[in-house]
Amino acid sequence: MHTVVRSATREVVIGGDQPFCLIGERLNPTGRKVFAQQLRDGDLSQIVVDVEQQVAGGATMLDVNMGVPLADEAELLAKAVTLVQELTDLPLVIDSSVIEALEAGLGAYQGKALVNSVTGERERLDAILPIVKRYGAAVIALPNEEDEIPDEPEKRLEITRKILDIAVGEYEIPLEDIVIDPLAMPIGADTSLVKTTLRTIELIHDEFDLNMTLGAGNVSFGMPNRPALGSAFLPMAMTCGLTSAIMDVRSAQMVEAVKAADLLLGNDDWGAAWIARARAAKAAAV
């Protein structure tokens, strides 16, 4: 199954037979006090730096989140989306839990965006899905309800079924425009949690063949040498059916692991992208 997103001039196809979709996560003030204060002050200059670094790192799409306390998130998100579109033609993920901000971001966007995100609560589905439908966007859906993340992969699959019944059956959103986040949790809290995520990916892939994404950094949160953990986790998840991830594309180690997995899984015809990447790295080192 293919999920297609677009900017004004570029199209990205997400799917199991496509190169893994790298969604750059840096346009987000969470955990970045200086950036958050800059945004409160109306200073968007760091966005220019973050976009440049993520494009250089090989991002396929960029996630844009302007959730700053004590700021007008809707106004900030609209301004950020407009600015990012002036800097790059990569398609965008419009990321907010605030309805007004989502509408403002989507209203400013030129193309078909991916909305991040909706959960399985009926109230949230009824609030967000009409916006997704109105703007012709795709949407990331998380199989949890009422701030509770199910421990069992089977329960996450059950909530996924419920979300699809409502999104497709009631709001007539195309099935291919729904991307599931199987919920990655920190292994620092419980080292068995990655197995839960991988099993969830397998179940959703086997039943629906939907595209999936997740926050790759969630797995290694709180642990040392996080890029090594992410580099091990992502290829494992790709073999189970994960087709994209929201991640720090500035990590050459993680990006290299994904590109290697693309080649080994048959999503890099004749190794052309892998060879071109190696040649570019060699030329840059001269």
Buried (B, 14 or more C-beta within 10 A) or exposed (E): BEBBBBBEEBEBBBBBEBBBBBBBBBBBBEEBEEBBEBBBEEEBEBBEEBBEBBBEBBBBBBBBBBBBEEBBBBBBBBBBBBBBBEBBBBBBBBBBBBBEBBBBBBBBBBBBBBBBBBBBBEEBBEEBBEBBBEBBBBBBBBBBBEEEBBEEBEBBBBBBBBBBEBBBEEBEBEEBBBBBBBBBBBBBEEEEBBEBBBBBBBBBBEEBEBBBBBBBBBBBBEEEEBBBBBBBBBBBBBEBBBBBBBBBBBBEEBBBBBBBBBBBBEBBEEEEBBEEBEEEEEEEEE
